[in-house]
Every structure is written in structure tokens, then in C-alpha cells.
Amino acid sequence: MTLPVASISVGESTCSSISWLTDDSFACSDASGSIRVNTLDGVVINRFEEHEKRVWCVDASPVDTNTFVSASD
């Protein structure tokens, strides 16, 4: 049986997708149409609100973690 080793709070919205950017930060897409870049302790580093509807997925570039793509309705 696999159990979670940690729980990370990402704010008021549920994450649709998570992509690791570095060892201690990740991008999280959500139903509000935004993408947040968070640290492991829940601090929001940046927030992007470019989509009008739910963002289904986000993925970071393996070469440049300052670049990522997202897809929505």
C-alpha cells in the first residue's frame, strides 16, 4: 500500500494538474482558469490568469523551468 508522505496546501481551489519545476516548487492548474507557481510550504510565487475556463493540465519544460504550457476548455 502506498500512502502520501505529505500534504501541500495550494489555496482555495483544487489542482487539476501539477508539474514540478524545481525540487521545491511546482506549477498547479485549477478550475478557476489560473496557474499558480507554489513552493512546497504553500507560498505562491506567481499566478497566471490567462485562461477563461478550467485549466486541465500544465507541464514544465525539462530544459527551462521558467517555461511551461497549459491547456483548458
N, C-alpha and C positions, 0 to 999 in steps of 0.2 A: 504494500500500500504506500502510495506517495502522498505526503502531507505538505501543505505550504510551509515554507520556512520563515516567511514574513508577510505582513500586510502593509500595503502602501496606500495612504490616503491621497486621492487625486482631486479632491474638491467635491462640488455638489453634483457632478454628472458622472455617469457610468462610462468607463472606457469601452470603446468598440474595438480598438486595436492599440497595441503597444509596440514600439520599436526602440531598441536600445541604441543610444547614441555614443555613450562612453560607459565606463564601468560604474559611474554613479549618476547618470542622467538618462532620461528616456523621453520619447515623444508619445503622447497619448491622444487619440482621436475620440470624439464623443458625439452624442446625439444632437447637441446644440449647434453643430456645424463648426466647431472650433478644434484647434490642435494646440495642446499645451506641451511645453518642454519643462519637465519637472526634475528635481533632484530626488534621491532616494528618501530624503526626510520630508518630502512633500512640498518643498518650496518651488513655486512657479518661476522659472527663469524667463520664459517668454510665452506669449499667447498669440496665436494667429486665428483670425476670424474671416477667412476668405470664402468659406462655403455657406450657402443659404440653408442647406438641409444636413441631415446626419452624415457624418464622415465615417465611412465603413472601414477604411484601412489607411495606415500610414506606414511608410518604410524609409529608413535612412540609407544613404549611400554608404557602402562599405569603404569607399575611398575618402570621402569628405563628409564628416558627420554634421557639418553645417548645411548640408543639402539633403532634403527628403521630399518624397512625393506622397500625395494623398488622393483618395477617390471618394466621391459622395454621390448621392442621388441626383 
